[in-house]
Amino acid sequence: MKKIKIITLFLGALLLASCNDIKNAVNDATSSDALAGTTVGTTCGSVVKTLYTQYKSAGKIDLTNSSTLLSVTELGPCVISLTNNKNNSDYLTAFTKALVIGSSGVITSSNSNSFVNLLLSATSLSNITSSLTSNSTGSTNIITDLTTLLDSLK
């Protein structure tokens, strides 16, 4: 009788361990890091598409245009989130894939990794605030970084 109890206890522990492994695998697949990367990447891609369309149309980045200003101030938090998670592979993978989707193909799978690297190196974009865009030095740095980003998509 003791052997049956021990075997039952052992099988129960084994079953519990298996269920826990499955739960962890599901949690890893739907981690909050990947979800955040997807959300921010989609937003960033959409903003880049808007900025790129405006840039192609006007031939320049016009920070006096309220639509451009709105897009630029939306881009700031995306870059900050990306910078804060640059060493998180789950976040980066999800962000990069979502960037392509959010941009509706303006950013492609083949140039998405280099575009992410350009975003990470565009330091002025991680300092974007509404008041910074009205500051001439801040605006110049933002325009320089945005021009580099958008020129990479030609």
PLY file of the C-alpha trace (Angstrom):
ply
format ascii 1.0
element vertex 154
property float x
property float y
property float z
element edge 153
property int vertex1
property int vertex2
end_header
0.00 0.00 0.00
2.89 2.36 0.78
4.37 1.69 -2.66
1.10 2.68 -4.34
0.97 5.94 -2.35
4.59 6.73 -3.20
4.07 5.95 -6.89
0.85 8.03 -6.93
2.64 10.90 -5.22
5.52 10.65 -7.68
3.18 10.60 -10.71
1.24 13.55 -9.29
4.46 15.56 -8.88
5.52 14.63 -12.41
2.14 15.68 -13.80
2.29 18.97 -11.90
5.78 19.66 -13.24
4.62 18.94 -16.81
1.65 21.29 -16.47
3.92 23.99 -15.11
6.29 23.60 -18.09
3.37 23.91 -20.51
2.09 26.99 -18.68
5.56 28.59 -18.85
5.84 27.84 -22.56
2.46 29.49 -23.22
3.44 32.49 -21.10
6.72 32.83 -22.98
4.91 32.76 -26.31
2.52 35.50 -25.21
4.89 37.38 -22.96
4.19 40.96 -22.05
7.52 41.88 -23.67
6.39 40.53 -27.04
2.98 42.14 -26.67
4.54 45.50 -25.81
6.96 45.20 -28.72
4.08 44.46 -31.08
1.99 47.37 -29.82
4.82 49.90 -29.94
6.20 48.58 -33.23
2.80 48.88 -34.92
2.40 52.44 -33.66
5.93 53.36 -34.71
5.42 51.88 -38.18
2.21 53.82 -38.64
3.87 57.08 -37.58
6.84 56.45 -39.87
4.47 55.80 -42.78
2.70 59.11 -42.09
5.99 61.01 -41.82
7.37 59.34 -44.92
4.27 60.21 -46.93
4.50 63.84 -45.80
8.24 63.92 -46.51
7.82 62.50 -50.02
4.99 64.93 -50.75
6.60 68.11 -49.39
10.21 67.16 -50.09
11.14 68.20 -46.55
10.19 67.79 -42.91
8.02 70.75 -42.03
7.80 71.22 -38.26
5.42 74.15 -38.76
2.81 71.68 -40.05
0.61 70.57 -37.15
0.17 67.08 -38.61
3.94 66.63 -38.85
4.38 67.91 -35.29
1.78 65.47 -34.02
3.51 62.58 -35.78
6.91 63.62 -34.45
5.62 63.81 -30.87
4.02 60.36 -31.30
7.34 58.94 -32.48
9.21 60.01 -29.32
7.62 57.51 -26.90
8.10 54.73 -29.47
11.83 55.42 -29.67
12.09 55.68 -25.88
10.38 52.30 -25.47
12.62 50.76 -28.13
15.74 52.21 -26.49
14.67 50.94 -23.08
14.19 47.43 -24.50
17.12 47.26 -26.93
18.60 44.27 -25.07
15.29 42.37 -24.82
15.17 39.90 -27.72
11.43 39.11 -27.32
10.58 42.81 -27.48
12.94 43.52 -30.39
11.68 40.62 -32.49
8.05 41.61 -31.97
8.81 45.31 -32.49
10.64 44.68 -35.77
7.88 42.48 -37.20
5.16 44.92 -36.12
7.11 47.86 -37.56
6.76 46.34 -41.04
3.04 45.71 -40.55
2.34 49.13 -39.03
4.10 50.91 -41.88
1.99 49.07 -44.47
5.15 48.03 -46.29
6.98 51.36 -46.25
9.46 49.55 -44.02
10.13 46.10 -45.46
11.33 42.89 -43.88
14.65 43.33 -45.64
15.33 46.82 -44.27
13.54 46.53 -40.90
16.60 45.56 -38.86
18.70 48.39 -40.25
15.79 50.78 -39.68
15.55 49.68 -36.04
19.29 50.35 -35.68
18.79 53.82 -37.17
15.96 54.46 -34.70
18.25 53.44 -31.85
20.98 55.78 -33.05
18.61 58.74 -33.55
19.21 60.17 -30.09
17.22 63.36 -30.63
14.08 61.29 -31.16
14.25 59.86 -27.65
14.11 63.41 -26.28
11.03 64.52 -28.18
8.48 66.57 -26.31
6.03 69.17 -27.56
8.21 71.98 -26.20
11.43 70.58 -27.68
10.06 70.77 -31.21
9.67 74.54 -30.80
13.31 74.90 -29.69
15.54 75.64 -32.71
18.44 73.37 -31.68
16.12 70.55 -30.73
14.17 70.98 -33.96
17.35 70.92 -36.05
18.50 67.69 -34.41
15.08 66.12 -34.86
14.95 67.12 -38.53
18.45 65.73 -39.10
17.59 62.39 -37.47
14.22 62.14 -39.22
15.75 62.95 -42.59
18.31 60.18 -42.09
15.55 57.74 -41.17
13.24 58.65 -44.02
16.03 58.78 -46.60
16.89 55.19 -45.67
13.48 54.14 -47.01
13.98 55.42 -50.57
0 1
1 2
2 3
3 4
4 5
5 6
6 7
7 8
8 9
9 10
10 11
11 12
12 13
13 14
14 15
15 16
16 17
17 18
18 19
19 20
20 21
21 22
22 23
23 24
24 25
25 26
26 27
27 28
28 29
29 30
30 31
31 32
32 33
33 34
34 35
35 36
36 37
37 38
38 39
39 40
40 41
41 42
42 43
43 44
44 45
45 46
46 47
47 48
48 49
49 50
50 51
51 52
52 53
53 54
54 55
55 56
56 57
57 58
58 59
59 60
60 61
61 62
62 63
63 64
64 65
65 66
66 67
67 68
68 69
69 70
70 71
71 72
72 73
73 74
74 75
75 76
76 77
77 78
78 79
79 80
80 81
81 82
82 83
83 84
84 85
85 86
86 87
87 88
88 89
89 90
90 91
91 92
92 93
93 94
94 95
95 96
96 97
97 98
98 99
99 100
100 101
101 102
102 103
103 104
104 105
105 106
106 107
107 108
108 109
109 110
110 111
111 112
112 113
113 114
114 115
115 116
116 117
117 118
118 119
119 120
120 121
121 122
122 123
123 124
124 125
125 126
126 127
127 128
128 129
129 130
130 131
131 132
132 133
133 134
134 135
135 136
136 137
137 138
138 139
139 140
140 141
141 142
142 143
143 144
144 145
145 146
146 147
147 148
148 149
149 150
150 151
151 152
152 153
